[in-house]
Amino acid sequence: MRTRLLSALSGLLPALSAAVILAAPGAQAATGPEQAAAGPGRAPAAVAAPFTAGPPGPAAPLADGPAEVAEAFKKGPVHVDPRAAGQLSRADADALAQKIKDADKPLFVAVLPAAAEFPPDSVLRNLRTETGVTGLYAVRLGERFNAGADPAVLSQQAVRNLVTAVSTPPGADAATQLNNFADQALPQLRGTAPASWGATGNQGAADDVNTGALITFGVVLAAAGAGAYTVVRRNRRRRAEEERSALDKLRVVVDEDITAFGEELDRLDFHPAERGADDAMRTDYEHALDAYDRSKSLMGSAEHPSDVRDVTRALEDGRFSLAVLDARRTARPLPERRAPCFFDPRHGPAADERDWTPEGGAPRRVPVCAADAARLDDGLDPMARTVETETGRRPYWEAGPAYGPWAGGYFGGGLLPGLLVGTMLGGILSSPAYAAEYGGGEFGGGDTSGADFSPSDFGGDWGGGGDAGGGFDGGGGF
């Protein structure tokens, strides 16, 4: 009986929504392509000026420039220059814009012609300057693609890896390339979308909505609430069970990491009162001990898979302190703070970088320890960290989503997805389900007001995979 009631209510809700909208004074029936796109029983989607995905606005000029693109970015996240309309249809642009709005992230996408107004060496910098909003800017310029980001929202390494991933192999159409870029960038992008993207242009009509229709709508919603609560409760139980299972898998891996770190502390055989020990050495040692104790305490109190990120972050911090202490004791130069070895974080801070290509993926630069660098140079496989899976032990990047928080603590939110693009775990990290189930969408921050912008942030050349300056980092040359 309840199933039939829910089915009837689900069919009634869209009709009531349409009735409420049509009851508002000034509401007009949609006709033509807009109504066809919306479908029967749905309010028509806001159609932007020609080839600008966003709220309605004035007609686009025949020839856009950076100022016009920046103005379009105030209305929505995607803009297609009329001269490049053959690359991305309005429907595809609107769908991409909606995806970005749903994620509530500051991602700006432009499809532009290879024209004098958009010089390849400065187009990204010009768009960021004109727009004045902290974010990630992606441009399809003719047949070429590039992106740049403010460090507050995404690291230079992550941008480079993303650009490489969607540019290999070359020749992808604009819709495929831009959607792939958005799918991989949005989960790791910090910050929030500009408030102006949420405007609908119908705020005034909301005050005049027919009161009777609203009352009817409220009654129906109340009746549907009982059934919805049952569904929500069932979903919560399912998520809790999945989280418990994922956390059990992680405990095995993290306990191995904590044990390995404790053994490193013992092998170091450092005594604060030993001959030659100074205050700096004692501080490094105390920091490493604190990290060891903190990792055990955090793992003991972990209730969700996402809690493991803090545990491995503590272990990474402790291993770096040990590396510094060892350098002081042996009178060697102090090591640079770098990410741990990609293939197995237990190997300690990376000593170098090497090109690595996962099976079926594109090459990318990864941080490696000295031993794995030597193995790769000799044409051998690295000593990869393996974990238990349903098909036996596999490298962690070929395992399930539970290992995302574990790796995220070692490598940081902005760096990890770029390193893992094209792998099984990388694909999972880019999915909305990962953020919902395993805490993958916790990368906050990012200022979308543009208040911290200064022109000095944008020096540099976009050729050769470079850096767009001290404040705006790019992923590669056009």
N, C-alpha and C positions, 0 to 999 in steps of 0.2 A: 504494500500500500504506500509506504514511504517512498519507494522508488518511483511509483507512478506520480506521486505528488511533486517530487523534485523535478521529474521530467516535464510535468506541466508548467511548473514555475519557471524552469529554465527557458521554456519557449515563450512565456508571457513577459519576462523581464525586458528583452529587446524591444518588444512592441510598446511597453509602457515607457521605456526610455525615449523612443521616437515620439510618443505622444506628448511627453513633457517638453521636448525640444520644440515640436511644432506648435505647442500651446503658447510659447513665449512670443510676446508682441515683437514684431519686426522680423520673426523667423520666416525664411523663404524656402520654398521647395527647390531642391537641387535638380537640375536638368542636365542633359548632355553627358559628356564624358565623365564629369565629376560624379554624377549619380551612378553611372555604370560601374565606375571603379569602387564606389562605396558598397554597392550591392543592395538588394532589397532589405528594407527594415533597418538600415544603418545610416547614421548621419554622414554626410559627405565629408571627406578629409579636406583639410585646408590646403588649397592649391596655391603655390607661391607664384611670384612673377616668373616669366619664362625661364625654366631651368634653374631656379633657385629653390632648393628644398627648404621650406619654412613657411611662416604665416604669410597671408597675402600682402603684396607690396606693389610699388609702381613697376611698370614694364621695364625690363632690363634694356640697357642701351645696346646698340649694335656692336660696339667694341668696348669691352670692360678693361679696367686697369686695376692696380692694387687697391685704390681707394674704393672702387665699386665692389670689389670682392669683399673687402673689409666691411662695407656697409651691409652686404648680404649676410655676412657672418653674424651680424647682430640679430638677424631674424631666424637663422637656422644654421646647422652645422655643415651643410653640404651646398656647394655652389658649382654650377656648370656654366661656363661661358657659352653664349649662344653659338660661337664659332666652333666649339668642341662638342656640340649637342649630339653629333653622330657617335660619340664614344660612350655616352651614358644617357639612357633614356630618362624621361621625367619620372616614370614609375620606379625605375631602379634607384634614382636619386632620392625620391621620397622614402622608399623602403630603407635605404641606408641611413637617411636622416632620422627616421623613427627609431632604428636600432641604437643609434648614438644617444638620442634623447632618453630612451628607456634606460640606458646604462647610466645616465646623468653624469657624463664625463666630458671634460673640455677637449674634445677631438674635433678639429676643423679640417674639412676635406674640400679641395678645389680641383676641378677638371678644367684645364686651360689649354689654349692653343700655343704652339711654339711661335710666339709673336714678339715683336720688339718691346711691348709693354711688360713682358715677363722674362727678363734676362735670366738664364739658368743659374748664374753665379750669385744672384741676389734675390730671386723671387721669394724664397721662403722668408728671408730676413725682412723683405719689404712688406709681405703680408702680415707678419707678426707685428711689425712696427705700426702699420696702419690700423690693425685690429686692436692692439693694446691689451690683449687678454692673455694671461698665462695659460699655456696649453700645449697640445701636440698638434702640429700642422702637417698635413699630408697633401702633396700636390702631384697630380698626373699632368705632366707637361708634354703635350704631344703624345708620343709613345713611350716616354720615359717617366720614371717615378722616383720620388724622394720624399723625405720627411725630416722634420726637426722639432725639438721639444725644449722647453724650459726645464732645467734640472729639477725644479720643484715638483714636476709631475712625472718625469721619466728620465732615466740616466742615458748618457750618450751611448754606452755599450748596448743597452736594451734597444735603442732606436736603430742602431746599426744592424743588429741581429734581425730586427723586424723587417727592415728594408731589404736586407739580403734574402730573407725567407720568401718575401712576396715578389721578388724580382728574379727568382730562379725557379724553373727555367724561364727565360725571357719569352715575350710574345703573348702573355695572358691578356685577355680583354679587360677593359676598365672595370666593369662590374665585378668580375671575379677577383681581380687584384685588390680593389678597394674593399670589398667585403672580407676577403681574407685578412687584409691588414687590420680592419676594424675588429674582427673576431679575435685576433691575437693581441691587439693593443689594449682594448677596453678593459680586460680583466686586470691588467697590471698598471693602468693609468691612475695616477692620484689626482685629487682635486674634484671639483663639481662643475657642471655645465653652467653657463651664464643664465641668469634668471630670465633674460629677455626671450629665450627660446620657449619658455612655457606659456607665453601670451597666446590667447586664442582669438582676440579681437571681438569677443562676444560678452565681455564682463558686464556691460550695461544691461544686456538682455536678461542676465541671470536674476536680477532683482524683480523682474516682471513676470517670472514664470507662473503659470496658472496654479493657484494654491490648491484647488481641488485635485489636480493631477498629482501634485507632490504628496498630498495626503494618501491618495490611492497607492502611489509608488511606495510610500513608507510602510503601509500595511502589508503589501506583498513582500517587501524586504524582511519585515519582522517574521512573517510566516516561513520564509526561506532560511532564516537564521538558524532555526533548530536543526535542519538538515545539514547546513553548512558547518555547524559546530561539530557534528559527528564526523564529517569528513576531515576537518582540521585536526581533531583529536587523533584519528586513525593515522594521519600523515605524521603527526608529532611522534607517535609511538614508533612508526617505521623509521623515522630519522634517528631517533634515540637508539634503536637497535643497530642501525648501520654505523652510527658513531662509536658505539661500544665495540663492535667488531673491528672497526678501523683502529681504534685506540689499542686494542689487544695486539694487533699486528705491530703497531709502532713500539709498544713496550719492549718487544723482543729486540728490535733494531737499536732503540735508544739505550737500553741496558747494555748492549754490546759496546756502544760508543762510550758510555760513562766508564765501563770497566777498562776499555782501552786507554782512556785518558788517565785513569788512576794508575795504570801500569806505567805510563809515560812519566808521571810524577815520581814513581819509585825509581825508575831507571835513571832519572836525572841525578838522584842521590845528592841533592843540595841540602846543606845545613846552614841556617842563617848565621850561626856563630863560626863557621869554618873560616880558615885563613884566606884572606883576599876578598871576602864578601863585603860589599858596601851597601849603603842604604838603598840605592837603585835596584840592586839585585834582590834585596829582601822585599822590596815593594813588588817587584815582578812575581816573586814566589808567592807572596801573600795574595796577590791578585789571582794567580792560577789556582791556589787552594780555595779561595772564595768562589771561583767559577765552578770548581768541582762540587763543592757543597751545595751551591745554588742549583746546579743542574739536577742533583739527586732530589733536592727538596721540591723543585718545580715538577719533576716527573712523578714524584709521589702524590702530588696534589692535582695532577692533570685529570680533567673530566671530559675534555673534548679533544679531537684530533688537532684542532688549531692551537691548543695549549702547548703542543710539542715544539712549536716554532721558537718559543722562549727558551726551551731546554737546549736545543742545538745552537741557538745564538750564544748562550752562555758557554757551551763547549768550544765554539769557534773562538770566542774571546779568550778563554783560558789557554787554548793551544798557542795563540799568538803571544801571550805573556810568556809561555815556556820558550818559544823561539827567541824572544828578546833576551830572556835570562841566559839561555845557552850562548848567544852571541856575546853577551857581556863577559861571561866566564872564560870564553876562549879568545877574547880580544879581537873579535871579528866585527865588521860594520853591522850596525843594527839593521834588521830586515825591514823592508817596506811593508806597510799594512796592505795586504792583498787578500782576496778571497781564498778559501781553501782549495785544495786540489779537486777539480770537478769530478774526477773518476772515483775518488774515495776521500771524503773530508777528513778521515782519520789520518791521512798522510800529512796533514798539517797545511800551513799557509803555502800558497803556490809560489814556485820559484821562477816560473816563466809562463808563456802562452804558446799554444800550438793549434794548428788547424786540425779539426776533427769533423768527420762526416758520419752521422748515424746511418744505419741501414735504411735506404730509401729516402734520406733527407738531404739537405743542402749543407755544404761546409760552413763552419763557423769557428771563431777563435774561442778557446776555452782555457781557463787557468789550470796549470798542471804542476805537480811536484817535480823535482829533478829526476827521480827514478822513472816516472811515466813519460817525461819529456824524452829521456834517453831511449826508452822502449819504442816510442812513436818514431823517433829518428831512425831507429834500426828496422822499421817496418813491422814491429811486433804490436800485439794488442796491449793496451794499458791494463793495469791491475785494477779492474773495476769492482766497486762495491756491489755485491749481489744480495738479494733479499728473497724470501720465500714467496712463490706465487702458486697458482693452481697448476701450472705446468712445470714446476720445479724452480730452482734458484735462477734468477735473472738479474741483470743490472737494474739498479733502482729506477732508471729512466724508462724501463720497459715494464714497470710494475703498475699497480693500481693507484687511485687518487689519494689513498691514505698517506702516501709518502710525499705528497706535495708540501705539507707543513714541515715535515722533517727536513727536506731539502731547502725550503724557504728560509729557515732559520740560519742555515749555513751560508747561503748565497744572497739573501736579501730579495725583497719583492720585485724590485725593478730589474735585477740582473737575471734571475732564474728563468722566467718564461722565454727570454731571448736565447739563453743557452740551450733550452730544451725544445725549441721550435722543430717540428718534424718528428718528434719522438712520441711514444704513447703517452707518457706523463705530460709532455708539453701540450698535446692536444686536449688532455683532460683539464689542465690548468686554464685553458682558454674557454672552457665551457661554462655557461651560467650555472649549471648544476654543481660544479666544483665549489663555486663561491657560496652557494646555498647550503651545501652539505658539509663542507670541510673547512670553512672559514677562509677561502682563498681570496675573498674580496675585501680584506682588511687594510688595504694600503690607503690610508687617509692622507689629508694634507692637500697642498696645491692651492695657490691663490688665483682665482679667476677674475679678480677685480682689475688686474693690470696695474695696480697702484705701485707695485715694486719695479715696474719696467723702467729701464733707462737705455737710451740709444747705444751706450757703450757696451751693452750686453751682446751686440750683434755684429762684431767685427769678424773678419775671416772670409774664406773662400770655400765654395761648395764643390770644388773639384776634388776628385780622388778620395772620396769617402771621408771628408774632413769634418772639422769642427766649426760650427758657425759662430764661434766666439766664446767668451767667458760665461755667458749666461744662457745661450740658446744652442743646443747641441744637435748635430745632424747625423743622419744615418748613412750618408754616402753621396757621391756626386751624381748629377743628372747625366 
